[in-house]
Amino acid sequence: MAKKYKKVLSDEGFTNALIKRFTSGDGGNSCDHIMRAIIRKNETEIAAHIKGCVSHYVDTYENCIECIGPTLHGGFRKWDVMDNPQYDIIMWHALNEAKQFWKDLEIVCAVHDGKLSSSALEG
């Protein structure tokens, strides 16, 4: 039987932490900057997408990024996350190279998995 892992953050807490951590920064490459602009303009829709990905996270994954990362990325290609389909495809492409976003997602996932303390979200 697979080991069950406890989520540390609520779905909303995970979503808020990721959006705050990523959008409050200004580092990264051009893809990160494009993503920040789109997230700031469409925060409600992006937050709903992230929250949906987290709520469907399978508890048997030891590292939630293994499930949340691909689901989050693929969702921009498979579903209408935002009212503007061009933004969805831009986000899908930008996620391929957005190094800062993936670093921030790894940190939030590590907190969610209980591998880092919540103080890591402040950095």
Stockholm file with secondary structure:
# STOCKHOLM 1.0

chainA/1-123         MAKKYKKVLSDEGFTNALIKRFTSGDGGNSCDHIMRAIIRKNETEIAAHIKGCVSHYVDTYENCIECIGPTLHGGFRKWDVMDNPQYDIIMWHALNEAKQFWKDLEIVCAVHDGKLSSSALEG
#=GR chainA/1-123 SS CCCCCCCSSCHHHHHHHHHHHHHHCCCSCHHHHHHHHHHHHTHHHHHHHHHHHHHTCCTTCSSTHHHHHHHHHHHHHHSCCSSSHHHHHHHHHHHHHCHHHHHHHHHHHHHHTTSSCGGGGGC
#=GC SS_cons         CCCCCCCSSCHHHHHHHHHHHHHHCCCSCHHHHHHHHHHHHTHHHHHHHHHHHHHTCCTTCSSTHHHHHHHHHHHHHHSCCSSSHHHHHHHHHHHHHCHHHHHHHHHHHHHHTTSSCGGGGGC
//
